[in-house]
Amino acid sequence: MASPLISTRRYWAVFLYVILVSHACNGFYLPGSYMHTYSTGEEIIVKVNSLTSIETELPFSYYSLPYCKPPGGVKKSAENLGELLMGDQIDNSPYRFKMNVNESIYLCTTPPLNEHEVKLLKQRTRDLYQVNMILDNLPALRYANQNGLKIQWTGFPVGYSPQNSNEDYIINHLKFRVLIHEYEGAGIQIIGTGEEGMGVISETDKSKASGFEIVGFEVVPCSVKYEPEKMTKLHMYDNSSSISCPLELEKSQIIREQERVSFTYEVEFVKSDIRWPSRWDAYLKMEGARVHWFSILNSLMVIFFLAGIVFVIFLRTVRRDLTKYEELDKEAQAQMNEELSGWKLVVGDVFREPNHSTLLCVMIGDGVQITGMAVVTIVFAAFGFMSPASRGMLLTGMILLYLFLGIAAGYVSVRAWRTIKGTSEGWRSVSWSTACFFPGIVFVILTVLNFILWGSRSTGALPISLFFTLLALWFCISVPLTLLGGYLGTRAEPISYPVRTNQIPREIPARKYPSWLLVLGAGTLPFGTLFIELFFILSSIWLGRFYYVFGFLLIVLLLLVTVCAEVSVVLTYMHLCVEDWMWWWKAFYASGSVALYVFLYSINYLVFDLQSLSGPVSAILYLGYSLIMAVAIMLSTGTIGFLTSFYFVHYLFSSVKID
């Protein structure tokens, strides 16, 4: 009796402690990195990310160009799996600030540029490559005036090519503007799990909490021609005179052989009323990345209206058929069975094993895995667990979720196999195929793209070590869990059919038009729910814009699931009404055909919205990643449609007895 009493007391003590701690806390911050306060004069290190371009989509290392290097050498920051897969390469930089100290600093002067460096600088300049800097986890923000509009960009260009000149000029002087918020605190401190993660605000000594928060990081790039003889007399971090950005090309630094480029920067700290939790608002409200809220709401209303009409018509039709049949006596039913037409005539064939049943079970299992991953990821993102401050966390979370949902994929595929075959024999083969089907497709496409990236010497190429890491995750986590799920599927009861299947299959009447034409056309309705969000998702991926309206994406996902289910059920019922009992694959592709329209829309986006994309390598990369996305959407939406249709057919034929 003593042990349970002690255990109960422990639970009450823990509960009381949680209550006291929560009472002492002044707030709770979840997404992104935790707040860091700096005292006056404290050193702040600027980091640099890969050079990126919307013209080539091939990232390159910052130090692949002749930039100044930090005194202690280049050191890579710890990167998560998502950052590595996205081609991020975050390094330290020679740019160092002192909190709330305005200064103008000299960095270095390069040796005379050789032919290779000049060629590389010119190529990166003309491909519109951007330098991406990070301060306190905030990307550098640049403002530009274009056609009278103030436009925001992240990063700044490597150089620029004036319209009336054949020469190229390098950006070698940066004017930084750091927005800071003086934080008095109410005696609070941030306790965090690391640079990126969860932060809890708790009571502590006031002297430790006061200081300055960084709430903005802006940059103005300039090209300035210095006298090399004068600049080489300076040492790194010596003070230099403040200058204005020259407008004349003669005073700008040209990219030419034997030219020596001097790099300098200025930093100005400006106090701001922006609070630390709101510092990402400037990035999420960038021009060109604003979500058209009214357009999305309008589309949602139209799709809800169409889906409601389809669902009401469908319910009335089926219920009328069932009610009419149940009202007849047995003799009338027997006579009616001889005269009936439509879905009631395929009762002996409706559950006949489909062609390529193993492949169907495998695709259903993979579809469940992808759908579960998408739903959980979007729900977590909608509640703010995956903010843009946590670079790579979204992709890392998706991969981990996919790995651990292998158990659901194995269970569903093997149970579907048992239902169709009536036996558990061969379940290991089905489980292995489920574990390798979609990941195998992705692995083959990524391997081909990786060889292309290796040939281009891009940081977007996956290192060999990461390849082995992904293979280890695949075969050490996903495959065993899929096999475990398959074993659990053999222990579960198979779904019993409400009617028996005839030995001789019924002949399907000839039709004027092929049934696959109707199946392909059915994908237009689910695509109508998706294409607006698809535009903004593609823009965030390929144009470097931030996407953070996961609340709307969650609504679109739920709407997509609903429409896929309804469209597939309606198409299945239409095929049964014309005595076509081969509904299995048609139910899958009725909703899965939306992937075809997604891929075609991706090509349309490439041609009309990514006109700046240059070179066959960039186009192949874009099409390769779009193909992976289309296959994933096909498996997910097809599975939703098939499972809904299967339970509908099961319910339909179990609701009425036909001999």
N, C-alpha and C positions, 0 to 999 in steps of 0.2 A: 504493500500500500504506500510505502514511502516514496518509491520511484515515480509513480504517476503524480503524486503530490508535488514533488520537486520539479517535475517536468511542467506541471501546470503553473507553478510559481515562476519558472523561467519564461514561459510564454507571456504571462502578465507583465513581467519585468521588461521584456523586449517591447511589448505593446506600449507600456508607459514611457519607455525611453524614446520610441518613435514619436509619440504625441508631444513630449517635451521638446525634442529636436525640431519638429515641424513648427511648434509654437515659437521657438527661438529664431527660426529662419525668417528672413525678410523677403525671400523670393526664390524662384527656381528657374534656371535657364537650361534648356535642353539642346537645341540645334546648334551646330557649328562649334567653334572653339571657345574656350572660356575666356573671360575678360582678364586683361593684363593691364595693370596700372604702372606707369613709369614716373620716376622722380626726375626733377630737373637735372639735366646733364647726363642722365643715364644713356648708355650707348644702345642704339637700335640697329640691327643688321637688316639690310635689304636682301631678299633672295631673288634669283632669276629663274624663270621657267623656260621651256623650249620655245624656240622661234616658231611662229605659226603663220600660215597664210590661207586665206579663203580661195586663193587661185589654184594652189597645188594640193592642199590638205596633207602635205608631207611635213611633219615637224622635224626640226633640226636642233642640235645642241646650241646653247647660247655661245659657248666657247669655241664653236666651229668657225666663228669669225674673229678677226684680230682685235678683240676687246681686252681691256685691262683685267688682269687677274688679281685676286686678293693676295695679300702678303704671305699668308700661311698656306697658300695653294688652294686648289678647287676641291671642295668637299661636298659630296652629294647628301641631300637630306633624305631621311627615311621616307620611303614611299610605300603606300599600300598597294594591294593587288589591282584595284581599279585605276589608280594613277599610272601604273606601269602599262596596263592594257590600253589606256588612252594616249600613251606616248609622252606623258609628262616626265620631264627630267629637271627636278628642282635642285639648284646648286646655290652655294653661297656666292656673294659678290663683293667687290671692293667698295661698294657704296655703303657708307656708315654715317648715321645721324646721331646727334646728341639731343636728347629731349628738350624742346623749347629753346634751342640755341640756333639762331639763324646764322648761316655761314656760307661762304663760297669756297669750294675746294678744288684743288688740282689733283688728278689721278695719275696719269702717265702719258707718255708720248711713244707711239709705236716706232719700231724700226722702219726704214723705207719699205713701202708696200711692194711686194713682188708681183709677178704676173698672175700667179694662182690666186692670191688674195684679192687682187683687183677684179679678176673675173668672177670670183665668188661673191664679193660685195655688190658688184653690178647686177649679178643674177638674182641675189636675194632682194635687192632694191626693186628691180623691175617685176619681180613676182609678188611684190607688196607684202613682204614678210614683216611681222610685228614682233617687237621685243616685249616680253611679258615679265613685269616685275611684281614682287609681292612684299608688302610691309605689314607686319602684324596680321598676317593671313588675308589682307585686303589687296586685290589686284590694282595696279596703277590705272588711273582713269584719265582719259584725255578728251578734251572738248575741242570741237572743230566747227567752223561755220561753213555750211554748204547750201548754196542757193537761198541764203537768208535765214536758214534754220540752224539752230544750235544742236549739234549731234554729239552724242557721247560714244566713246570707244574705249575698250580696254587695251592697254599697251600703247606703244608708239612705233612708228616705222623705222626700219633699219636706215633708210635714206629716202631721197625723193628725186624724181626726174622732172624738171620743169618742162612745160609744154613747148616753149620756144628755144629749147636747148637740147643738144644731143648728149650732154654730159650728165653724170649722176653725182649726187652730193650726199655725204654721210652725216648722220645725226651724231654729233660728238659733244654737245653741251645740253644738259638737262636741268630744267627749272622745276624743282619739286615743291609742292604745296601740301603740307601735312595738316589736316584738320584735327584739332585736339579738343577734348572736353575736360575741363577741370573737375576732378571727382573728389568731393569732400568726403562722401560716404557717410553712412549713419552708423559707423562702427561695423563695417562688414568686410568680408574678404571672400575671394573666390577659391573654393577648393575643387580642383579638377582632376580628371583621370589622365590628362596628358595635353599635348598641344591641341589636339582635336578630340572633342568628346563631351562628356557631361560635366556641367559645373553646378555646384550647389553653393548658394550664398548663405553664410552663417555669421553669427556674432563673433567679433574678435576685437583686437586692439585697434583703435581708430588710426593710430599713427602708421600702421602697416597698410591701411586701405587707401589713404589719401594719395593723390597724385594726378597724373594725366592719362586719359584714355585716347587711343588713336581711333578717330571716327571717320576719317577720309584720307585718301591718298591720290593726289592729282599730279600730273606731269605735263610740262610744256616742252616739247623737243625743239632744239635749235641746231643749226649747222653754222659753225664759226671757224674761220681760218685764223690760226695762230701762227706766230713766228717760232719755228722749231728751235732755233738757237736760243731764244729767250726762255722757252718753256722747259727745255731739257736741263736748265740750271735749277729747276724746282724739284723737290722731292714729293713722293706720294703723301697726300693729306696736308700739303702746305696750303696756306690761304692764298686765294687768287682774287682778282678784282671782279666785281659783279658787272655783267654786261647785258645789253639788250639784244634780242634776236635780230640779226641783220636781215634786211629785206633785199639787199643787192647780192647778186650771185657772185660778184667779185670778192665779197667778204665772207662767202660760204666755203666750207671745206670740200673740195672736189675729190672724187675718187679717181686716182691716176697713179701709174707706176712711179716709184721713187718718192711719192709723197709721204710725209710723216704726219700722222694724225694725233693731235693732243686731245685728251678727254678731260672734261671738267664738269662740275655740277654745282648747283645752288640749292639750298633747302630753306624754306620759310615755314614757320609754324604759326598757324592761325587758330585762334580760339573759336569754337563753334558751339551752338546750342543743341546740335544733334547729340542724342543720347546713344550710348554704346549698342543697345539692342536694335536701334533703328539705322545703324550705319550701312547696312546692305540695301537700304531702300533705293539709293541712287543707282545701284547696279540692276536691281529688279525692275526699275521703271525706265529703262533705257529706250530712247527713240528707236522705232522699228521693231522692238521686241514686245511692245504692249499687246496684250491679248485683246481681241475685239469682243468684249463681253457680250454686247447685244447680238452680235452675229451668232455666237455660240448658243445663247439663250433661244434665239429664233430657231436655230437648227434643232435644238432639243425639243422645243414645242411642236415643230412639224413632225419630227420622228415619233414623238409620243402619240400624236394624233393619228398618224398612219398605222402605227402598231396597234393602237386601240381599235381602229376600224377592222383591221385584219383579225384581231383576236375575237371581237364580238361576232363577226360574220362566221368565223370558224366554230365558235361555241354553239351558235344557233344551228348551224348545219349538222354538226355531229349529234347534238342533243336531240334534234328533231328525228334523225335516223334511229337513234337508240330508243326514244320514247315510242315511236311508231312500231318498232319491232317488238318491244316488251308488251304492248297492249294486245298483241295477237295471241290466240290460244295455240296449243301445240299442233293441231291439224293445220291451222292457217300458217303457222311457222314453217311446217314441213312443205306445204304447197308454195309458200313464199320463197323457200330456199331454192326450189327448182326454177323460180322465175326471177330470182334476185340478180342484180348486176352490181358491179362496183366492188368495194372493199370486202364485202361479205363473201365474195366468191373465191378470194385468195386465202381463206382461212387455213387451208391445208399446206400452204406454201410460204406464208408470211414470215415464218421463223426458220426457213430453210437456210442452211449454212451459205454465207456469201462467198464469192470468189476472193482468193487471197486473204482468207480470214486471219492468218497469222500477222500479216502486215497491218490489217485493220486494228487488231488488238494492240500491236506495238505503237501505232500512231495515236491511239486513244490514250494509252498510258503516258506517252510523252506529252500529249496535249494537256492532260491533267497536271503534269509536273510544271509545264510552262504557265498555265493559267493560275495555278496556286502561287507561283513565284511572282507573277505580275500583280495579282490582287494584293498579296501581303506587302509587296514593295510599295505600291501606290498608296495603300492605306497608311503605312508608316510615314511615307513622304508627305501625305496630305496632313498628317498631324504634326509635321515639323521635325521629324526625327532625322531627316536627311537634307540639310540645308546646303546651299552652294558653298558655304564656308568650309564644309567638310569635303574637300576635293577627293573624288574617287570612291566615296563611301556608298553612293548609289549603286555603282557597278559592282563593287565588292559585296554589298548586301544581296544583290540579285544572284551573283554566282553562288554564294553560300546557301541561300534559300533553295536554289535549284539543286544543289548537291544533296541537301538533307531531305528534299521532297522526293528523292528517288524511291523512298519507301512507299509513297502513295502511287507513284507510277507503276512500280512492280505489282502492287496489290490490285490496282484497277485492271491492268493488262492481263494478268493471270486469271482474275475472276471472270473477265469477259471471255477469255479463252475457254475456261471451264464451262461457262454458260453456252457457248456456241458448240463446243466439241462434246460436252457431256462427260469429260474425263480430265484428270490432272496430268495425264501423261504428256511429257514434252514441255512442262512449265519452266524448266531451267533454260531451255532454248529461247522461250518467249521472254523471260526475264533478261537474259543476256542481250537479246536483240533490242529490248526497250532501253537498256542502259547504254547502248552503243549507237542507236539510230540517229537521233538528233545531234548528240555531241559529236558523232562521227562526221556528219555533214558539216557542222561548224568547224571542226578540226581540219578537214580537207580544204575548205575555203580559206581559213586563216593561214594555213601553211602556204598556199599559193600566193596569197597577198603578202605574207611575210617575206617570201623570196623576192618579191617585187620591191618591198621596202628595204631589204638588205642590199639589193642592187643599187638603190638610190641613197644608201647610207643615211637613212632617216632614223631619228630617235623613236619613231612610231613602230619600228621593227622590234618584235619581241626577242629578248635575249634567249639563248639556248637554255639557261638556267630556269627562266620562267616557263619555257615549254615543258621542261621536266616537272616543274612544280604543278602545272595544270594537269599533266598526265597523272601525277601522283594523286592529286585531289580527285581526279576522275576515277581511277581504278582502286583507290584506297578508301574512298568515302561513298561516291555515287553508286558504283557497281555493287559493293557489298550491301548497301541499303536497298538497292533495287531487288537484289536476290532475296533479302529478308522480306521485303514487301511481297514478292512473288510467293514465298513460302507461306506467308500469312494468307495470301489469296487462295492457296490450296486448302487451307483449313477452314475458310469461310464457305458457307452454303452457296452453291450456284443458284442463279435465278432460274426458277422453273417456268417453263412456257405454259400459258393457259390452254393452248390447243395443241393437238398432235400434228406432226408433219407427214404428208403423204409420201409414199415411196417414189411415185412418178411425178415429176414437176409439171405444173400446169403451163400450157403455152400462153405466152404474153401476146395479146392482140397487137397487130401492126398499127402504127400511128403515122399521121401526116408529117409530123416534125420530130426530130430527135429529142429524146428526153434531156440530153446533156445541155441542149440550148437553153432550156428552162432553168436548169441547175446553175449554169453560168450567169444567167440574168438575175438569179435570186441574190447574188452577192452585192448588187447595187444598193439595196436597202441598208444592210449593215455598213457599207462604205459611206453612205450618207451621214451616219452618226459619227464617223471617224475622221473625215477628210479635213475638216477645219483644224482640229487639234493636230493632225498629222503635219500640216503646214508649219505650225509653230515648233513642233518637235524636230522636224528636219532643219528648220532655221537655227534652232539651238545647237544642233549637232554640227552642221556644216558651215554656218556663218558666225560661229563663236558667240552666240547670244545666250543669255541666261534663261532657262525655263524653270519657273517655280510656281505654276498655277496647278499644283497637283490636286487641289480640291475639285476643280473643273474636270481634270483628267479622270478622277475617280467617278464623277457623275457620268462622263462619257463611257467609261468602262462598264458601269452597271447597265447603262442604256444599250451598249453594244451586246452584252450578254443576253439581255431581254430580247432584242431584235433578232439576234442569231437563233435563239431558241424558237421564237415564233415563226420565223421564215422557214426553218428546217422542218418544223411540225406541219406547217401548211403545205410545203412541197411534198412531204411524205404522204399526207392525206390525199393530195391530188393524184399522186402516182398510184396509190392503192385504189382510188376510185376508177381508174382506167385499167384495173386488173394487172398492174405492174407490181409484182411482189418482190422485185429485186431493188429494195429500197435502202439497203444498208449503206453502200458507198454514196448513193445520191443524197442521203440525209447528211452524210459527213461533208460532202462538197457543196451542198446547198448554202451552208453558212461559211464553209472554208474557202469558197471561191472569192470571198472578199480579199484574200491575199493577192489574187491576180490583179485586182484593181489597185491595191496598195503598191504593187511593184510597178504597174503602168504609171501610176501617179508619181512615183519616185523618178521614173524616166522623164516624165513631163517636167518635174521640178528641176532635174538636171539640165534639161534643154532650155527652159525659159527663165528659171530663177537663179541658176548657177552658171550664168553665161560667162562669168569671169574664170570659171574652172578651166585650167589649161593643161593640155598634154594627155596622152592616152593612159599614163600611169594613174593620174588622179581620177579619171573616169572609171578605170577598172576597179580602183579601191572603192569608189562610191557605189558602183553596181554590185560589188562583192558583199559589202555590208548591207546593202538594200536587199539582196537575195536572202541573207541570213534572217533579216527582219521579216521578210515575206513568208519564209518557211515557218518561222515561229508563230506568226499570226494564223497561218493556215492550220497548223496543228491545234492551236488553242481554240479558234472559232469553230473548226470542224468537230472537235471533241464536244464542245458545248451543244452544237446542233445535233450530233449523233445521240448523245446520252438523253437529251430531251425527247427526241423522236423515238428512241427505243422504249422509254417508259410510257410515252403516249401510245405506241402500238400495243404494248403489253396491257395497258389499262383498257384500251379500246376493245381488244379481243377477250379480255377477262370480264368485261361488263355485259356481254351478251353470249348466250350459249347457242352454238351452231353445230349441228351434227354433220 
